[in-house]
Amino acid sequence: MLASSQAAEEQRKRDTFPATPAGAATVAKEAGQPFFEMITGETSTDRVFMSGEATAVSGVTVGVYLFRNTALPESTA
């Protein structure tokens, strides 16, 4: 039983890692994206209006992370 709870905890960590700034940057790098930006501290909601779609953002920007994929050739980045 201990092994299965440890395995479940490890899986939970793997599942939640992409939601962190470092995890999302890792996923973007592995996908070959030259740049990746993540803003923390804001919440947003997507809304659909008669005139079109809009995103409502509230909160205070706590941090902006900008990652550059140095593994790509300079001509791509």
C-alpha positions in Angstrom: 0.0 0.0 0.0 2.9 2.4 0.8 4.3 1.9 -2.7 1.0 2.7 -4.4 0.6 5.9 -2.3 4.2 6.9 -3.2 3.5 6.3 -6.8 0.3 8.3 -6.6 2.2 11.2 -5.0 4.9 11.1 -7.7 2.3 11.1 -10.4 0.6 14.1 -8.8 3.9 16.0 -8.8 4.5 15.1 -12.5 0.9 16.3 -13.3 1.2 19.6 -11.5 4.8 20.5 -12.5 3.7 22.0 -16.0 1.5 24.5 -14.1 4.6 26.1 -12.5 6.7 28.7 -14.2 9.7 26.3 -14.5 7.5 23.4 -15.6 5.7 25.4 -18.3 9.1 26.7 -19.6 10.4 23.2 -19.7 7.4 22.0 -21.7 7.8 25.0 -24.1 11.5 24.2 -24.5 10.8 20.6 -25.3 8.3 21.7 -27.9 10.9 23.8 -29.6 9.5 27.3 -28.8 12.1 30.0 -29.1 10.6 32.1 -26.3 8.1 31.5 -23.5 6.5 34.1 -21.2 4.5 33.5 -18.0 2.7 36.1 -15.9 2.0 35.3 -12.3 -0.5 36.8 -9.9 -3.3 37.5 -12.3 -6.6 35.7 -12.8 -8.5 35.8 -16.0 -11.8 34.5 -17.3 -12.8 34.1 -20.9 -16.2 35.5 -21.8 -18.2 35.3 -25.0 -20.3 38.4 -25.8 -22.6 39.2 -28.7 -19.8 41.4 -30.1 -17.2 38.6 -29.8 -14.9 37.1 -27.2 -13.0 39.0 -24.5 -10.8 38.1 -21.6 -11.3 39.8 -18.2 -8.1 40.1 -16.2 -8.0 41.1 -12.5 -5.4 41.2 -9.8 -1.9 42.5 -9.6 1.0 41.3 -11.7 3.4 39.7 -9.3 6.0 38.6 -11.8 6.7 38.2 -15.4 9.0 35.4 -16.5 10.6 35.4 -20.0 12.5 32.4 -21.0 14.7 32.1 -24.1 15.4 28.6 -25.6 19.2 28.7 -26.0 19.2 25.2 -27.4 17.8 26.5 -30.7 20.1 27.8 -33.5 20.3 31.6 -33.5 18.5 31.9 -36.8 15.3 30.4 -35.2 15.3 32.4 -32.0 
